[in-house]
Amino acid sequence: MSFRDLYMSNLENPTPSGNEIKANCPFKEEISKVNKSFSANIVTGQYHCHSCDASGNAIKFAKLMGFDPTPYYDHEFIKSSVDEAEVNRFHNNLMENPEYIRETWGLKVLEDLKVGYNTGSLQLTFPIFNKEGKIINLKYHKGRQTKGSHVNFYPWHYLDKYKPDYLIICEGEPDTITLLSYGFQAITSTGGANSIPPTITDLNKFKKIFLCPDNDKAGDNFIDKWGASIRKMNRKKNIRICDLSSYVEDKGDVSDYFSKPIYYRNTFISDILKKSRFFKGAFSDISYFLNDIIKSKWFSGLSERDLIVYMILLFRVNRYRVTYENFNNSRVVCQPGEWAGSPKRFSKYCGKDFSAKRVDGSWKFLEKEGKIRREILPKQKGCRIKVLDQGLVFCTDLPKESVKLEFPVFTTENSENEDESGTSVKDETVHIGGITKYISNSQRKAIEEGEVC
């Protein structure tokens, strides 16, 4: 019996795809039959389950299924599709040729993750680790993975080391290495921006999860897929969306952000993480909201101008997350309950002879009354209007901000919080020539003043 026959005959809902067969786990009942977490390779004979983490070869599988494993003793099993000597050779290529190292990467992270460079194909290589930290696959940047590969977290074995304060999910291994080099807790998916590992329950421990997409259309799909998957896992999970559009060009990413000398760890916290927005579904029940507010004393006292602007705004705000690709020559993402544009554009909804000046005056009044909040968009040619959700019902339960979020520095080395001179070190990082160093306040001042290069 071939490997294919063995697995196809003894798995529930098997789906062959190339050299792989995906199915429901035969060792543990899965909640959803659609989410096939068991994978078997018909070339190597190896199997792995992302749900219960069971793994082995055809001999082990036959024994567990109660079959005679003798027919498989003569097979030459490929215990690993990764040549560790090759991984080390690629890694040495990278470390010995610094021109291949990106300026946003720290050497310690590259050492720990064995990142390499294949001079033959001119590609960066990323060893893929399992949950225990063993290399199980080798991925070529913007290329293939080794045979028998599965969609995993990268780096999966770091998740247990991370503190539960927060986690950043980004697009791709290079961006993950950048964030790790700057001391952030980050992961990605090995299958690309729109691929999600079969099970994501490991994310449940984190208080906040930040989705940090590239500044392009694929980034929108990344947000939608990850947001929906995390909500399905835990509908009350605090998910936030990072917006890089004001800091990088179209199709730019988090590595592009840090490549600019004016941006570093603290600016990323203040500019991106602390200004991130809630991931929301659509909001509804407008009719109930209007029924209540129309009866209020505040509503009955509105002027004609403010009444028109407020009512039109309620019906014009987005019901779902919307992206404006070419708004003021930039990309703007609006969440449910928001509207983007200028007073002049909005005035066209309000009827003939309704000026932009009247709209702007009404917005100022409504903001003062606590009904809306305005944010000036890039180039100051428009603004984002957010209707404050007093009485509005969102399809998802949104967590409330309760405590100040801290961003502890994550490092792959054992730091005793002292620099080379024995000075106490503040939890900050700086990159000098691609190397991440922990620095004191005096050192940082010297670097900012150009005394250290």
N, C-alpha and C positions, 0 to 999 in steps of 0.2 A: 504494500500500500504506500503510495506517495505521500509526501507532506500535505499536498493539497487535499487528497482524499481523506486523510486522517482528520484534518481540521474542518473541512466542509461537512463531513458526516457526523461530527460530534459537537458542533457549535449551534447555538440558537440564533436564528436570523443572520446567517453568514452572508456577507457581501464581498465578493472578490473584486479587487482593484489592482491591476498590475501584478506585482509580486506579493501583495498583501491581501489578507482576508480580515475584515472587520466584523465583529459580532458582539452580542451581549455576553457578559462575563459568565462562564460556566461554573465558577466557584462561589459567586456571591450574587444574590438577587439584586438587580438594578431597579431603581425607582421608575425610570423611563426606559422603555424598550427602544425608543428612537435614538437615545444617546448610547451608541455602541462604543464601549471603552476597551474592549479586548481586541488585540491585533496579533496576527500570526504571519510570519514570513515563510512563503512556500519554497524559497531558495535556501535559506539558512536553517529552517526548521525551528527557529526561535519564536517564542511568544512573550507577550507582555500585556498586562492589564493596568490601565491608568486609574481604575477604580479601587481595586484592592492591592495593587502593586505586585501581583503574582507574576513570576517570570520563569522561564526555563526553556528546554528544548523538547523535541518530539518524544524522546524516551520518557522524560518526566511527565509529559502530558498524557501519554498512553497509559502509564502506571496510574495516574490520578483518575483516568476515565475507566479503569478496570480492564484494560486490554493488555495483551502480550507485547512487551516492548522489543522483543528479539529482532523483528524485521528492521529496526532502526539502528541496531548496534553497529552495522557495517557502514552506515552513512558517515560521511565526514562533515561534522557540524562546524559551522562558522560561529564560534563562541562570541565573537565581537566583530562588527563590520568596521571597526576603527583600528587603524595601524598606529599604535602609540609612538613608535619610532618616527613615523611620518608627522604626527602631531608635534612632537618635540623638534623635528627638523624645521617645520614651518614656523614654530615659535622662535627658534634661534634666528631664523631669517629675519624676522621682524625686529627682534631685540638688537641684532647686530647692524641693522640698517634703519636708523632713526628717521630717514626720509619717508618711510612707509607709515610712521606713527602719526596719528592725527594730533593736532595741537591741543585738543580738548581731552586727551586721554592721559591718565596717570600710569606710571610704570608699574606700580605695585598691583593695580587692578589687572593689567595685562599679564603680569607674572602669575597671578592667582588663577586667572581664567584661561591661561595658556593660549591666548590669542596669537595667531600666526599669519604668515604671508607666503603664498605659493608663487615663487618667481616664474614658474612655468606658465601658469594661467593668468598671472598678474592679478590675483584675487586674495583678499583677506580671508582667513579661515577662523572659524569659531567652533571649538569643541563644545558639544552639547552634553550637559551633565544630567544624571538622574537625581532623584531626591536625596540620595546618600552621598552625592558628590563624585560618582564614578563617571568617567567619560563613556558615553554610549553611542555618540554619533559625531560626525564632523560636517559642519556646514560651510559652504563657500559663499562669500558675500555676493548677493544678487545672482546666485546660482543654485546648484543642486545640494542636497544632503546625501550622505551615504545611504546605501540600500537598507531597507528595513527601518527607516526613520519614522518617528512619530512626532506629533505636535506636542511640545512640552513648554513649560515656563523656562525662561532663560534669565538669569541662572537659577534653576529650580532649587538647588541646595542652599541658596542664600535665604530663602523664605523663613526657615526656622531660626536663622540668626537675626533677622530683623526685629526691631522693637514694634509693638502693636500700635504706635502712634499714627502712622500713615504709611501709604505705599503709592508709588508713582508707576503707572503702566504706560509705556511709550511704544513707538513703532520701530522695531528693529534693534539688533544687537549693538550697532555703533552708538546709538543714542543712549542705550542702557549703560554702556561702558562710560560714556560721558557723564551721566548722572552719578554713577558710582564713584567716578574720579573726583567729583565735587562733593562727595560725602552724603549723597541722597540714597534712600532706599528705593530701588527701582527694579522692574522686571519687564520682559516683553514675551511675545509668543514666537516660537521658532518657525511657525508656519506662515509668517507674514502678518501684515496689518489686520487682515480680516479673518484670521484663523484663531480659534480659541481652544485651549486644551480641553479634552473630554470632561475633566472634572476640575472645578475651580474652588472647591471648598476650602483650600488652603488660604484663600483670601479673606475668609470670615473673621479672622482674628484682628484685622486692621480696623481702627476706628474710622479712618477716612481713606478713601481711594481716589487718587487723582488720575484722570485720563489726560495724557499729554500727546495729542496727535500732531502730525505734520500739518503745515498750513496749506492744505489742498483738499480737493473733493474726496480723495480716499480717506482723509482724516475724519470727514463727516461719517463715513461708513464705519470707521474704526470706533467712533464714539457710540453710534447707534448699536452696534453689535455687542461691544463690551458692556455698555450701560444696561442693555436688555438682559444680558446673561447674568450680570451681577445682581440686578433687581430680581431675577428669577430665583437666584440662590438665596437672597435675603432682601425682601422688598423694602426694608427700612434702612438698608445700608447707605451711609453717607457718601455719595458719589459726586465728585466735582470735576468740572471741565476746565482745563488750562487753555488759555487763548494766547497764541504766539503772534497773532496777525499784526500787532502794532510794533513788533520788534524784529521780525524777519521778513524776507521777501516771499513772494508767492512760491509755494512748494518748499519753503524753508522748514527746518526742524530744530529741535532743542540743541543739537550740536552747533548749528549756525548761530543760535543765540549766544552760546558761550564762546564762540570764536571771536566775538567782538570784545576788544579789551576793556570796554566800559562796563561789561556785565560780568558778574561773578556770583558766588553762592548767595550772598545776602540780597543782591538785586533780584535773583530768581525767586527767592522767597517773597519779597515785597511786591515785585512786578507781576509774577505769574501765579504762585501758589495762593497767596493771600487775597488776590483779586479773582480767583477762580469762581466759576458759577456752578450752582446746583444742576445736576442732571435731572431733568424733569420729563414727565410724560405730558400729554395734552391736559389743559385745564378745561373744566366744563361747568355746568350749573350756572351759566350766566343769567338765565331767566330768574332763578331763585335769588341770586345776588341783586339783580335789578329790582325785584319785587320788594326786597328789604330796604334798599337804599332810597328808593323813590318815596317811601313812607317816612324817611328820616327828616328831621328838622333841618339838617345841614343841606340836604338836596333841595328842599323847598325854598331855601334862601339864596340859591345860586342865581347869578346874573344870566342873561340870555347868552352872552359870550361864553361863559364858563360851562353852562349847561350843554351847549352845542359841542364844544371841544371835548368835554368829558365823555358824553354819550358816544360820539363818533370814535373816540380813542378806544372805548371798551369793545366796540365791534370791529375795530381795525387791528387790534393786537393779535399776535400769532397764537393760534391754538396748539401748534406743534413747533418744534425747533426748526428754524429756517436759516439758510445761508444765502447771503447776498454776495455773489462772486465779484461783481464790479461796482460796488458801492463806493463812490468817491475815489475810484481807482484803488480800492483796497477790498479786502475780504472781511465781511462782518457776519458773525453768527449771533442770531437772536433766539433766546429761549422762549418757551410758552409764556405768554403774558407780557411780551415786549414788542415794541415797534421801533423801527429805525428810519430816520429821514430828517428833513429840515422843516422848519415852520412854513416855508413857502410851499413845499410839497404837500404838507398836511392841510394847508388852507384851501387847496383845491377840492378836498372832500367836504368842506364846510359850506359850500354854496358861493354864489356870485357875490363879488364885492367883499368877501371875507379875507382880510389881509394877513400876511405873515406876521405883522407886528401884533395883531390881535391874538393870534395863536400863541406867540411867544409870551405875551402877557398872561394868557390863561394858564400856560404851562407853569409859569412862575408862581401863580396863585395856587394851583393844585399841588405843586411841590411843597409850598409853605404849609398847606393844609394836611400834608402827610398822605396824599392819595396817589402820588406818582413819585418817581425818582428819575432824574436826568443824568446822563453821562455823555460828555462831549466825545465824539468819535475822532479818529485820526484826521489831521489836516483841518479840523474845526469847520467842516462843511456840513455837518449834521450832528445829530445826537441820537442816543438810544433812550427811549422812554420805557420805563418799567412801571406797570400798574401794580401797586403794592397790594398783595393778596389778602386784603381785609374782607373776609367773607367768601372769596373765590375758592373753589374746591379743585384741587389738582388730582389727577388720576393716580398719582403715587403719593404715599405718605412721606413728606419731607422731614428729615431730622432738623431739629433746631440747634442753633449755635449755643453752646452752654459754657465751654471752657476754652481758654486760649490754646491754640494748637502750637506745639513745639516741634521743631525739626531736628532731632538729634543727629549728630554726624555719624555716618556709618563708615567704618574703615575695615579693610581686609587684614590689617596688621594690628598687633597688640601694642597700643599706645599707652604710655604711662603719663600722658599729658605734660610732657616736658620737651623742650627743644634741645638742640645740641649743647647749648650753654647751661642747661638746667633750669631755664626760665619757665615759669608756669605758662601753659599754652591755653589760649582761648579756643573754643570750638569753632574755628573757621578754617577754611582751606584756601590755598592760592596755587595757581599753576605757573610754574616757571620752566619753560622748555619742555612741556609735556610731563612734568613731574609734580605730583601732588605732595605738598608739605603742610604740616600743621605749624602755625605761626603765632607768635605773641603780638600784642598790640604795637609794641615798639618796632617789630620787624615789619608789620603791615604798613606802618607809617613810612618807614624807610623805602619800602617797595613803591608805594603810591607817589613818593616824592622823587623817585628815579634814582635813589642811592644804591639800589640792588638791581642787578640785571641778570 
